[in-house]
Amino acid sequence: MPSGRTVVTCPAPFGGGGLGRHLQELVDAVGRRSGQRAAHISEDAGLQIARTNARQLSAHIGARATAPLGRGSPAWRIFSASVAFDARAAERLPSAENLIAFNGTALAQLRAAPGLGYRSRSLVAANSHYRNVLRRHALAHRQYPVEAPWPTHLLRRNLHEYALAQRVLVASRYIWESFVAEGFPEERLSRFPLTPDPRFEPRPAGLPADTFDVVYVGSLTVHKGIPLLVEAFRSLAHEDMRLVLVGGWKSPGMRRFIQRTCAEDPRVQVRPGDPLERLRAAALCVHPAYEDGFAYAPAEALACGVPLLVSEDTGMKELIGAGARALVLPTGDLAALTDAIEAAYRREILSP
């Protein structure tokens, strides 16, 4: 972490969700390093992200980049929110020495920082190298075309940010290796390990549960492996098994898919909100993402002592040590996921 006056920017509420927790850990680390708390610009720090129309976007990034995006689509909303946050954060950068900003929402800030006297400019790569993100998302959407993929439109923006940043902060070996594989200089990479919030801990032993709850925590999207998980779960006909999805959808296609699934199979439930008690009550946590730079949710499940299945393309897999009740599965492999859930249900794996 840099020393001196530092500002960290992130388009998420401080401490809220995975990205917000990542922001919190960075701010705390800067405070330990420099002895003074870092300033932060985030959704909950008085920065209101207004709707951005096509003319405003064109002024920021050029009409050619916006042309493929249909206004109102999930891709448009994500792209416009990223550009809007970045532009407003750049306008509000305070006097400081060091900038730390999250990828996809940092381009204007990285360009503005030198003129404002910032001596260091770091980019947080919350995911693997963006070219790898595109490949992994493409695989997910080929297997389950439930919703339109969105990350293609952010490739150019991320590549520009990589070029402008003096350092890129990564949370896992998975992210590190993806950058090296794309030819990014290792000397410009720095590790910043992440940890779950201390409140995630096992609950005292209680009465045995009446159901075998399989819990997923996170956004309900194709690239997080939700259709894959639903298909694997629904192929298992155990009446005492439940699939609890703790999160929300981001597209009409996923909303329709989830609502249809719940109507057809009442064992599948959507329960948004604080995941702590859902995890503590879980018999098994599954995180079948096609790409996740770190993934707090399965790390939180481990901290709660919950048996865990994660995909090979999830960065937190390196936290799984010898003796842990956890298993790493091939990404996007329906048969492997189905067999593992069945084996966990039968207490053939991941049992104490």
JOGINOR-V429495 format. One record per backbone hydrogen bond with DSSP energy under -1.0 kcal/mol. NH is the residue of the N-H (numbers start at 1). CO is the residue of the C=O. E is the energy in kcal/mol with one decimal. If there is no record, write none. Layout:
BEGIN
NH:CO:E
NH:CO:E
END
This chain:
BEGIN
7:98:-2.4
8:39:-2.6
9:100:-2.5
10:41:-2.5
12:10:-1.2
15:20:-2.1
16:13:-2.2
20:16:-1.4
21:17:-2.3
22:18:-2.2
23:19:-2.3
24:20:-2.2
25:21:-2.5
26:22:-2.0
27:23:-2.5
28:24:-2.6
29:25:-2.2
30:26:-2.5
31:27:-2.0
32:28:-2.0
33:29:-2.1
34:30:-2.9
35:31:-2.0
39:6:-2.1
41:8:-2.1
45:42:-1.7
57:53:-2.4
58:54:-2.6
59:55:-1.7
60:56:-1.3
61:57:-2.8
62:58:-1.8
67:63:-1.4
69:66:-1.6
73:70:-2.3
77:73:-2.4
78:74:-2.5
79:75:-2.6
80:76:-3.1
81:77:-2.2
82:78:-2.1
83:79:-2.3
84:80:-2.7
85:81:-2.5
86:82:-2.1
87:83:-2.6
88:84:-2.3
89:85:-2.8
90:86:-2.5
91:87:-1.6
97:5:-2.4
98:5:-2.0
99:120:-2.2
100:7:-2.3
101:122:-2.1
103:124:-2.7
105:102:-1.7
110:106:-2.8
111:107:-1.9
112:108:-1.9
113:109:-2.4
117:114:-1.5
118:113:-2.1
119:97:-2.2
120:97:-1.7
122:99:-3.2
123:167:-2.7
124:101:-3.1
125:169:-2.6
126:124:-1.2
132:129:-1.1
133:129:-2.0
134:130:-2.3
135:131:-1.8
136:132:-2.6
137:133:-2.7
138:134:-2.3
139:135:-1.9
140:136:-2.1
141:137:-2.5
142:138:-1.8
143:139:-2.0
144:140:-2.2
146:144:-2.3
154:151:-1.9
155:152:-1.4
158:154:-2.3
159:155:-2.6
160:156:-2.1
161:157:-1.9
162:158:-2.5
163:159:-1.8
164:160:-1.8
165:161:-2.2
166:121:-2.5
167:121:-1.3
168:188:-2.7
169:123:-3.0
170:190:-2.9
176:172:-2.1
177:173:-3.0
178:174:-1.5
179:175:-1.8
180:176:-2.2
181:177:-2.3
183:180:-1.9
184:179:-2.4
188:185:-1.6
189:186:-2.0
190:168:-2.3
192:170:-3.2
200:197:-2.1
201:199:-1.2
212:240:-3.3
214:242:-3.6
215:284:-3.0
216:244:-2.5
218:246:-2.4
220:248:-2.3
221:219:-1.3
225:222:-2.0
226:221:-1.7
229:225:-2.6
230:226:-2.9
231:227:-2.5
232:228:-2.3
233:229:-2.8
234:230:-2.8
235:231:-1.0
236:233:-1.9
241:238:-1.5
242:212:-2.4
243:267:-2.0
244:214:-2.9
245:269:-3.1
246:216:-3.2
247:245:-1.0
255:251:-2.2
256:252:-2.7
257:253:-2.1
258:254:-2.9
259:255:-2.8
260:256:-2.5
261:257:-2.2
262:258:-2.7
263:259:-1.9
264:260:-2.1
265:261:-2.5
268:265:-2.3
269:243:-2.9
271:245:-2.7
279:275:-2.7
280:276:-2.4
281:277:-1.6
282:279:-1.3
283:213:-2.4
284:213:-1.7
285:307:-2.7
286:215:-2.2
287:309:-2.8
290:223:-3.0
292:313:-1.8
300:296:-2.8
301:297:-2.2
302:298:-2.2
303:299:-2.0
304:300:-1.6
305:302:-1.6
306:301:-2.6
308:325:-2.0
309:285:-2.3
310:327:-2.2
311:287:-1.5
312:329:-1.7
315:292:-2.7
316:294:-2.5
317:314:-1.6
318:315:-1.4
319:316:-2.7
320:317:-1.6
324:321:-1.8
326:324:-1.9
327:308:-1.9
329:310:-3.2
333:330:-1.4
337:333:-2.2
338:334:-2.7
339:335:-2.6
340:336:-2.0
341:337:-2.3
342:338:-2.4
343:339:-2.5
344:340:-2.3
345:341:-2.4
346:342:-2.0
347:344:-1.3
348:343:-2.9
END
